[in-house]
Amino acid sequence: MEVLHEEMPFDLDFHPSSPLVVTSLITGELCMFRYGPESQPERLFSVKAHEESCRAVRFVDSGKVILSGSADCSVLASDVETGKAIARLEDAHENGINRLICLTETTIATGDDEGCIKVWDTRERSCCNTFHVHEDYISDMTYVADSNQILATSGDGTLSVNNLRRNKVKSQSEFSEDELLSLVVMKNGKKVVCGTPSGALLLYSWGYFKDCSDRFLGHTQSVDTMLKLDEETLISGAADGVIRLVGILPNRIIQPLAEHSEYPIEALALSNDKKYLGSLSHDKMLKLWDLQELLNGPQAVNGGEHAESGSDDSDDDSDDDGMDVDMAPTSSKGSRRKNVGKDQSSSRPGSDFFADL
């Protein structure tokens, strides 16, 4: 199943219970589609949500509300049935918003072009945490509920661990040679995997984030997005347009699942029942794949490639900094910043953003 957008999409998200998928576009639009096994996705609405590029989108409030973040520095809450604006937080960040994730039913996190992460409490209707740890754009974030921490990667080439309970940066890695573009937590929380522009996957051992414990060179081009399938395997989207199934420890490309196009893959997402895999690319196409059909496809190339450096599968061979070191990094600017439509704005707070939710 596939549908063509008029302009390039940046992000997508599946509804938590209904066969709906939403995409956000470079023009600031939100597009909602209904999908089914027997037909092409049906466009339900397309609305102009932001004045500049809409880079991140998520369903919240049990799927009743769509939240979107934009290069215009705003966060918008929209009605899932009509797309009409419910509430808007102007100037949520001083710089364009690049990432938005859901933490709990009442909290979300946003990351911007200059490395700032903010956590918003929908009950208190205000920003409750701010982390100024990175010096370049926030490329990806994930929430670890067990320890109440946000892991973030950045164009400055570092990985950070941000403790929400203490409102402090728990740890930050040393600068890698590459920007860090994507991340997933694997192996029951023992490993953090990060994608890079060179195609290498960097593996960090939990609690020992100063330097990576493994480097896997299975991809030939930039790994821009990743999804965790289970504790042993992830799905990667690369700049060559290929979606791959990747095994972690042992590190190997299990099989290429699909080729979206010849253009880089911008985003991946799984439906709530894990029946469908959604992909976006620079070809402006949203494609929905039957995940089981992909996994049952022919086993193919590069199955035997392993990590370049020695594997650190145990937790005993790491450095001694643990998760308590907060290094002050030197400046490092990346080259993959999503600065489409980036605009300057003030830092005026918007504590009443969630008043209408």
Order of alpha helices (4+ residues) and beta strands (2+ residues): beta-beta-beta-beta-beta-beta-beta-beta-beta-beta-beta-beta-beta-beta-beta-beta-beta-beta-beta-beta-beta-beta-beta-beta-beta-beta-beta-beta-alpha
